[in-house]
Amino acid sequence: MNYTEQLAKFLAAMSYGALPSSVAWKAKFCILDYVANVYGSLELDAVAKIADLIRSLDGKPSATVLGCGFQADIHSAVFMNGG
């Protein structure tokens, strides 16, 4: 079994209730930090220009670009969303 398979099986068996409270707190903090960074970056001119460029592309709109009010192709959305 490869590492990816092992990780997938471990995660599939995991439940929120089984997490230690410190791990759950850290996960919540990381998600909040991510959201704050995504939405905070929208104040930057460079990010607005990139959003405009991506909006103008002809890709298949299949994923949401967070905070921008439009969808883009998956690669562009991942780029904009910081993934």
ZAKEMI-967562 format. One record per residue: residue in one letter; x negated, y negated, z negated of N, C-alpha, C in turn. Coordinates in nm, 3 decimals. Each point is the difference from the previous one (the first is absolute). Layout:
BEGIN
+--------+---------+---------+---------+---------+---------+---------+---------+---------+---------+
| residu |    n.px |    n.py |    n.pz |   ca.px |   ca.py |   ca.pz |    c.px |    c.py |    c.pz |
+--------+---------+---------+---------+---------+---------+---------+---------+---------+---------+
|      a |       X |       Y |       Z |       X |       Y |       Z |       X |       Y |       Z |
...
+--------+---------+---------+---------+---------+---------+---------+---------+---------+---------+
END
This chain:
BEGIN
+--------+---------+---------+---------+---------+---------+---------+---------+---------+---------+
| residu |    n.px |    n.py |    n.pz |   ca.px |   ca.py |   ca.pz |    c.px |    c.py |    c.pz |
+--------+---------+---------+---------+---------+---------+---------+---------+---------+---------+
|      m |  -0.086 |   0.118 |   0.000 |   0.086 |  -0.118 |   0.000 |  -0.090 |  -0.124 |   0.000 |
|      n |   0.033 |  -0.098 |   0.083 |  -0.082 |  -0.120 |   0.005 |   0.045 |  -0.101 |  -0.105 |
|      y |  -0.080 |  -0.106 |  -0.016 |   0.027 |  -0.098 |  -0.104 |   0.132 |  -0.073 |   0.021 |
|      t |   0.033 |  -0.031 |   0.124 |   0.125 |  -0.069 |   0.028 |   0.119 |   0.085 |  -0.040 |
|      e |  -0.007 |   0.128 |   0.029 |   0.107 |   0.092 |  -0.038 |   0.013 |   0.008 |  -0.152 |
|      q |  -0.113 |   0.009 |  -0.068 |   0.002 |   0.006 |  -0.146 |   0.063 |  -0.126 |  -0.059 |
|      l |  -0.040 |  -0.115 |   0.053 |   0.055 |  -0.125 |  -0.049 |   0.150 |  -0.008 |   0.027 |
|      a |   0.043 |   0.040 |   0.119 |   0.143 |  -0.003 |   0.034 |   0.080 |   0.090 |  -0.093 |
|      k |  -0.049 |   0.118 |  -0.030 |   0.071 |   0.092 |  -0.092 |   0.006 |  -0.058 |  -0.140 |
|      f |  -0.110 |  -0.060 |  -0.045 |  -0.003 |  -0.061 |  -0.132 |   0.102 |  -0.113 |  -0.010 |
|      l |   0.002 |  -0.087 |   0.101 |   0.092 |  -0.114 |  -0.001 |   0.146 |   0.043 |   0.014 |
|      a |   0.025 |   0.105 |   0.079 |   0.136 |   0.048 |   0.017 |   0.057 |   0.054 |  -0.132 |
|      a |  -0.087 |   0.052 |  -0.084 |   0.044 |   0.056 |  -0.127 |   0.007 |  -0.106 |  -0.111 |
|      m |  -0.056 |  -0.118 |   0.026 |  -0.007 |  -0.106 |  -0.101 |   0.135 |  -0.071 |  -0.014 |
|      s |   0.031 |  -0.043 |  -0.120 |   0.120 |  -0.081 |  -0.023 |  -0.039 |  -0.122 |  -0.082 |
|      y |   0.078 |  -0.105 |   0.014 |  -0.030 |  -0.123 |  -0.072 |  -0.005 |   0.024 |  -0.151 |
|      g |   0.093 |   0.080 |  -0.049 |   0.006 |   0.029 |  -0.144 |  -0.122 |   0.074 |  -0.053 |
|      a |  -0.071 |   0.068 |   0.088 |  -0.118 |   0.076 |  -0.042 |  -0.126 |  -0.087 |  -0.009 |
|      l |   0.008 |  -0.122 |   0.052 |  -0.116 |  -0.087 |  -0.002 |  -0.024 |  -0.056 |  -0.139 |
|      p |  -0.125 |  -0.009 |  -0.042 |  -0.028 |  -0.070 |  -0.125 |   0.042 |  -0.146 |   0.015 |
|      s |   0.043 |  -0.062 |  -0.108 |   0.051 |  -0.138 |   0.009 |  -0.106 |  -0.096 |   0.053 |
|      s |  -0.127 |   0.024 |  -0.031 |  -0.106 |  -0.089 |   0.050 |  -0.013 |   0.011 |   0.152 |
|      v |   0.022 |   0.117 |   0.056 |  -0.007 |   0.020 |   0.145 |   0.119 |  -0.068 |   0.067 |
|      a |   0.120 |   0.017 |  -0.058 |   0.119 |  -0.064 |   0.055 |  -0.014 |  -0.152 |  -0.003 |
|      w |  -0.054 |  -0.054 |  -0.111 |  -0.020 |  -0.145 |  -0.011 |  -0.098 |  -0.048 |   0.106 |
|      k |  -0.110 |   0.071 |   0.019 |  -0.101 |  -0.040 |   0.099 |   0.059 |   0.004 |   0.141 |
|      a |   0.080 |   0.101 |   0.030 |   0.063 |   0.010 |   0.133 |   0.092 |  -0.118 |   0.023 |
|      k |   0.079 |  -0.036 |  -0.100 |   0.090 |  -0.116 |   0.013 |  -0.080 |  -0.128 |   0.020 |
|      f |  -0.108 |  -0.015 |  -0.074 |  -0.086 |  -0.117 |   0.012 |  -0.060 |  -0.010 |   0.141 |
|      c |  -0.047 |   0.113 |   0.052 |  -0.060 |   0.001 |   0.135 |   0.103 |  -0.036 |   0.106 |
|      i |   0.122 |   0.048 |  -0.012 |   0.105 |  -0.033 |   0.096 |   0.034 |  -0.148 |  -0.009 |
|      l |   0.012 |  -0.053 |  -0.120 |   0.028 |  -0.143 |  -0.017 |  -0.114 |  -0.084 |   0.057 |
|      d |  -0.123 |   0.041 |  -0.021 |  -0.115 |  -0.072 |   0.053 |   0.002 |   0.000 |   0.153 |
|      y |   0.034 |   0.115 |   0.059 |   0.008 |   0.011 |   0.146 |   0.106 |  -0.095 |   0.055 |
|      v |   0.119 |   0.002 |  -0.060 |   0.109 |  -0.085 |   0.048 |  -0.037 |  -0.148 |  -0.014 |
|      a |  -0.061 |  -0.037 |  -0.111 |  -0.042 |  -0.138 |  -0.020 |  -0.102 |  -0.043 |   0.105 |
|      n |  -0.092 |   0.090 |   0.034 |  -0.100 |  -0.033 |   0.102 |   0.061 |  -0.013 |   0.138 |
|      v |   0.092 |   0.089 |   0.034 |   0.066 |  -0.007 |   0.131 |   0.074 |  -0.132 |   0.013 |
|      y |   0.085 |  -0.031 |  -0.097 |   0.082 |  -0.120 |   0.011 |  -0.082 |  -0.127 |  -0.023 |
|      g |  -0.102 |   0.006 |  -0.083 |  -0.088 |  -0.115 |  -0.020 |  -0.079 |  -0.035 |   0.124 |
|      s |  -0.039 |   0.102 |   0.075 |  -0.079 |  -0.025 |   0.121 |   0.081 |  -0.069 |   0.109 |
|      l |   0.131 |   0.007 |  -0.009 |   0.085 |  -0.065 |   0.101 |  -0.014 |  -0.152 |  -0.003 |
|      e |  -0.059 |  -0.054 |  -0.105 |  -0.023 |  -0.144 |  -0.010 |  -0.120 |  -0.045 |   0.084 |
|      l |  -0.082 |   0.094 |   0.045 |  -0.122 |  -0.033 |   0.074 |   0.030 |  -0.020 |   0.148 |
|      d |  -0.060 |  -0.104 |   0.058 |   0.019 |  -0.028 |   0.143 |  -0.045 |   0.116 |   0.087 |
|      a |  -0.111 |   0.062 |  -0.035 |  -0.052 |   0.111 |   0.081 |   0.100 |   0.115 |   0.005 |
|      v |   0.064 |   0.029 |  -0.111 |   0.099 |   0.109 |  -0.004 |   0.122 |  -0.037 |   0.083 |
|      a |   0.043 |  -0.124 |  -0.008 |   0.114 |  -0.046 |   0.081 |  -0.030 |   0.013 |   0.149 |
|      k |  -0.122 |  -0.035 |   0.038 |  -0.038 |   0.011 |   0.142 |  -0.003 |   0.146 |   0.046 |
|      i |  -0.051 |   0.088 |  -0.084 |  -0.002 |   0.142 |   0.036 |   0.142 |   0.054 |   0.008 |
|      a |   0.087 |  -0.042 |  -0.093 |   0.140 |   0.043 |   0.005 |   0.065 |  -0.046 |   0.130 |
|      d |  -0.027 |  -0.123 |   0.040 |   0.055 |  -0.050 |   0.127 |  -0.051 |   0.081 |   0.118 |
|      l |  -0.128 |   0.034 |  -0.001 |  -0.057 |   0.081 |   0.107 |   0.067 |   0.136 |   0.006 |
|      i |   0.012 |   0.065 |  -0.114 |   0.061 |   0.133 |  -0.003 |   0.146 |  -0.007 |   0.043 |
|      r |   0.071 |  -0.104 |  -0.042 |   0.140 |  -0.017 |   0.041 |   0.012 |  -0.011 |   0.151 |
|      s |  -0.101 |  -0.056 |   0.065 |   0.005 |  -0.021 |   0.144 |  -0.036 |   0.125 |   0.081 |
|      l |  -0.055 |   0.101 |  -0.063 |  -0.039 |   0.121 |   0.071 |   0.122 |   0.082 |   0.038 |
|      d |  -0.016 |   0.085 |   0.099 |   0.113 |   0.079 |   0.050 |   0.009 |   0.140 |  -0.058 |
|      g |  -0.060 |   0.022 |  -0.116 |   0.005 |   0.134 |  -0.058 |   0.140 |   0.039 |  -0.044 |
|      k |   0.021 |   0.129 |  -0.016 |   0.130 |   0.052 |  -0.045 |   0.019 |  -0.036 |  -0.147 |
|      p |   0.100 |  -0.080 |  -0.034 |   0.021 |  -0.039 |  -0.139 |   0.051 |   0.118 |  -0.083 |
|      s |  -0.089 |   0.057 |  -0.079 |   0.037 |   0.118 |  -0.077 |  -0.033 |  -0.010 |  -0.148 |
|      a |  -0.063 |  -0.110 |  -0.043 |  -0.035 |  -0.015 |  -0.140 |   0.009 |  -0.148 |  -0.040 |
|      t |   0.043 |  -0.024 |  -0.123 |   0.017 |  -0.135 |  -0.049 |  -0.134 |  -0.065 |  -0.033 |
|      v |  -0.015 |  -0.123 |   0.041 |  -0.114 |  -0.082 |  -0.041 |   0.049 |  -0.077 |  -0.122 |
|      l |  -0.053 |   0.035 |  -0.116 |   0.050 |  -0.053 |  -0.127 |  -0.006 |  -0.152 |  -0.005 |
|      g |   0.111 |  -0.060 |  -0.041 |   0.007 |  -0.144 |  -0.020 |   0.009 |  -0.083 |   0.126 |
|      c |  -0.002 |   0.061 |   0.117 |  -0.002 |  -0.076 |   0.125 |   0.133 |   0.003 |   0.074 |
|      g |   0.091 |   0.085 |  -0.040 |   0.132 |   0.003 |   0.062 |   0.007 |   0.064 |   0.136 |
|      f |  -0.095 |   0.085 |   0.033 |   0.007 |   0.071 |   0.127 |  -0.067 |   0.137 |  -0.013 |
|      q |   0.024 |   0.082 |   0.101 |  -0.065 |   0.130 |   0.009 |  -0.099 |  -0.002 |   0.114 |
|      a |  -0.099 |   0.088 |  -0.010 |  -0.103 |   0.012 |   0.104 |  -0.032 |   0.147 |   0.019 |
|      d |  -0.088 |   0.028 |   0.095 |  -0.044 |   0.138 |   0.015 |  -0.073 |   0.040 |  -0.128 |
|      i |  -0.008 |   0.128 |  -0.022 |  -0.052 |   0.051 |  -0.127 |  -0.142 |  -0.048 |  -0.030 |
|      h |  -0.086 |  -0.005 |   0.099 |  -0.139 |  -0.041 |  -0.023 |  -0.008 |  -0.148 |  -0.041 |
|      s |   0.075 |  -0.084 |   0.066 |  -0.001 |  -0.142 |  -0.032 |   0.060 |  -0.025 |  -0.138 |
|      a |   0.109 |   0.072 |  -0.032 |   0.062 |  -0.016 |  -0.132 |  -0.094 |   0.045 |  -0.111 |
|      v |  -0.069 |   0.110 |   0.021 |  -0.097 |   0.046 |  -0.100 |  -0.111 |  -0.104 |  -0.017 |
|      f |  -0.047 |  -0.055 |   0.109 |  -0.103 |  -0.104 |  -0.007 |   0.049 |  -0.119 |  -0.081 |
|      m |   0.119 |  -0.049 |   0.032 |   0.053 |  -0.117 |  -0.070 |   0.032 |   0.029 |  -0.146 |
|      n |   0.045 |   0.122 |  -0.028 |   0.040 |   0.035 |  -0.136 |  -0.119 |   0.041 |  -0.087 |
|      g |  -0.119 |  -0.009 |   0.056 |  -0.118 |   0.027 |  -0.080 |  -0.032 |   0.146 |  -0.019 |
|      g |   0.058 |   0.085 |   0.085 |  -0.020 |   0.145 |  -0.015 |  -0.125 |   0.045 |   0.063 |
+--------+---------+---------+---------+---------+---------+---------+---------+---------+---------+
END
